[in-house]
């Protein structure tokens, strides 16, 4: 299973396929079976945001365990993981900033868990998304304000 990140926006984000020969952020339309994810968003456009690993696994994230996120410090200190986290968050931030929207919604879940309701809803600023200690909480729903 993979961690997946979805973005809700007022206008569609330009699509960009994942390219194994040049891993980067990708933006894909929802596939069959993912439609249930839309129920959690208030904004009309929902798309899948992939990281350098194609899925969302290269975004920093914490796994939901017993109603909380005990590993909130994300990954163990690992120079390669930290560099990957930074690259993916910076690329995500650059993508979102180009959209010129006041609010964007983000929801991170495991693949095939599309109907799962958010365990937590947080309002964060665009700057908080770029904090070196930020990581997505599994089943965390974020309203990002610019």
N, C-alpha and C positions, 0 to 999 in steps of 0.2 A: 504494500500500500504506500501511497505517496501523500505528502502534504500538498494541498491545492490552495491557491489564492484566487479569489474572485473580486472583481471591481465593479461597483455600480456607479454609473455616470449619467448625466443628462443627455449626452450625445455619445454615439459609438466611438470608441478608441480605434484609430487606424490599426488594421490587422497587420501582424508581423509573425510569420511562421518561425518556428524554432529551427535552427540550422546547426546540426551536429559539428560541422566543420568550423563554425564561428559562433560558439555558444554565447547567448545574450538574452535579454528579456524578450519574451514573445507575448503576443496578444492574439488569442484565438476566440472564435465564436463558440458558444456552448454546443456541445455534442449531444447526440441522442443519449438520454438517461441523466443528463445534467440539468434539465429544465426545472427540477424541483428547487434548485438553489435560488431561483428568482423570487420565491415567496418571502425570503428574508430581507429583500432590498426594497427601499422606497423609491429609488431612482429607476428610470425606465430601461436603461441599457445595462446589461450584465454580461461581462466577458471574463474569460479565464486568463490570468496573468502567469506566465511561466518564467522560471528563473533559468540560470545557466545550465541546469540539469534537465530542462524541458518542463518538468512538473514544478511544484513550488518548494521542493526539498532543499534548494540552496538559499532560500530566504531563512533568516534566523527565526526559529519557532520553538515553542515549549509545548510539550504534550500534556493534555488534560489527564489528571490522575486523581481519583477520589475527590472530585469536585474542585480541584485546584491545580496549580501549575508549579509543583515543587522544583522543577528544573528551570525556573524562570530566568536563570542566568544563561539560558540557552545551551550552547555547546561548551564542552570543556575548552579550556584555553588551548587553542590549536592555531598556530600561525596561518595555516592554509585555510582552515574554516573561517577564521576571523577575516581574512582577505576576501574570501568568497562572500561572506555576509555583507561586508562593506560594499563590495562591487555590486552585488544584487540590490541592496537597499538604495545605493546611489543611482543605479540605473532605473529602479522603480520610481524614485523621486524625480528624476529628470523627465521620465515619461509622463508622470502625473502633472508635473508643473507646466509642461507644454500644453496641456489640455485647456488651461485657462478657465477652470471651473472653481467655484467658491467652496464646494463640498464634494467629496468623493467618499464612497462607502467601500470598505474592504472587509472580506470575510474569509478566514482561513480554516479549512477543515481537511479531514482525510478523504481521499478519493472514495467514491461510492457511499458517502455519508451525507448526500446532498439535502436530504430532508431534515437533518438534525438541526434543531433550534440552537441559536447562540446561547452559550453558557454565561456570557458576559457581553455587555455593550459599553464601549468607551468612546468618549469624544476626545480626540487628540488634535494637536496642531501639526501642521506640515513639519515644523522644526522637530517635534517630538519623534516623528517617524525617522528622522535622521540621527537621533541620539545614538551613540555607539553602544548603549546598553539596551536599546529597543529590540524586542523580539515579538513576533506574533504569537498570541496564545491560541492554541487549537480551540476551535469553536468560539473564538473571540471575534466580535463584530466591531469594526472601527469606523467612526465617522470622522474623516480627516478634513479639517478646516484650513483653508489657505489664506 
